């Protein structure tokens, strides 16, 4: 359940990024994939340091998943320029 929520957070962050910056290089699918990867990495890091269990929903995991998603999109944008 937690993994699905992290993926959903990544998809939402990717969609928001494409709405805010529609003309930027890169397509819709690569943006979503990067956002989901960032959310999964952030969620795993938060789970490792807080609860240590993927089966439980933890608010810190959601926050760090969102942060990881945004960070991954920012890094990708900087590398493209």
C-alpha positions as CSV (number, residue, x, y, z in Angstrom):
1,X,0.0,0.0,0.0
2,X,2.8,2.4,0.8
3,X,4.5,1.8,-2.5
4,X,1.3,2.6,-4.3
5,X,1.0,5.9,-2.4
6,X,4.7,6.8,-3.2
7,X,4.0,6.1,-6.9
8,X,0.9,8.2,-6.8
9,X,2.8,11.1,-5.2
10,X,5.4,10.8,-8.0
11,X,2.7,10.8,-10.7
12,X,1.0,13.9,-9.2
13,X,4.3,15.7,-8.8
14,X,5.2,14.9,-12.4
15,X,1.8,16.1,-13.7
16,X,2.1,19.3,-11.7
17,X,5.6,19.9,-13.1
18,X,4.3,19.4,-16.7
19,X,1.4,21.9,-16.1
20,X,3.7,24.5,-14.6
21,X,6.5,24.2,-17.3
22,X,4.7,22.8,-20.4
23,X,7.2,23.9,-23.0
24,X,10.3,22.5,-21.3
25,X,12.4,19.8,-23.1
26,X,11.5,16.2,-22.3
27,X,8.3,14.4,-22.7
28,X,5.4,13.7,-20.4
29,X,6.3,10.0,-19.8
30,X,10.0,10.7,-18.9
31,X,8.9,13.4,-16.5
32,X,6.5,11.0,-14.8
33,X,9.1,8.3,-14.6
34,X,11.7,10.6,-13.0
35,X,9.2,11.8,-10.5
36,X,8.1,8.3,-9.6
37,X,11.8,7.2,-9.2
38,X,12.5,10.2,-7.0
39,X,9.4,9.5,-4.9
40,X,10.4,5.8,-4.4
41,X,13.9,6.7,-3.4
42,X,12.7,9.4,-1.0
43,X,10.1,7.0,0.5
44,X,12.6,4.2,1.0
45,X,15.0,6.6,2.7
46,X,12.3,7.9,5.0
47,X,11.2,4.4,5.8
48,X,14.7,3.3,6.6
49,X,15.3,6.2,9.0
50,X,11.8,6.3,10.7
51,X,9.7,3.2,10.7
52,X,11.7,0.6,8.9
53,X,8.6,-1.1,7.6
54,X,7.1,-0.8,4.2
55,X,3.7,-2.1,5.2
56,X,2.8,0.9,7.5
57,X,1.8,4.3,6.3
58,X,4.0,7.0,7.9
59,X,3.6,10.7,7.3
60,X,7.3,11.3,7.1
61,X,7.5,8.8,4.2
62,X,5.0,10.9,2.2
63,X,6.8,14.1,2.8
64,X,10.2,12.7,1.9
65,X,8.7,11.0,-1.1
66,X,7.4,14.3,-2.4
67,X,10.7,16.0,-1.6
68,X,12.6,13.2,-3.4
69,X,10.3,13.5,-6.4
70,X,10.8,17.3,-6.7
71,X,14.5,17.0,-6.1
72,X,14.8,14.4,-8.9
73,X,12.9,16.7,-11.3
74,X,15.1,19.7,-10.4
75,X,18.3,17.7,-10.9
76,X,17.1,16.4,-14.3
77,X,16.1,20.0,-15.4
78,X,19.6,21.3,-14.4
79,X,21.3,18.5,-16.2
80,X,19.4,19.2,-19.4
81,X,20.5,22.8,-19.5
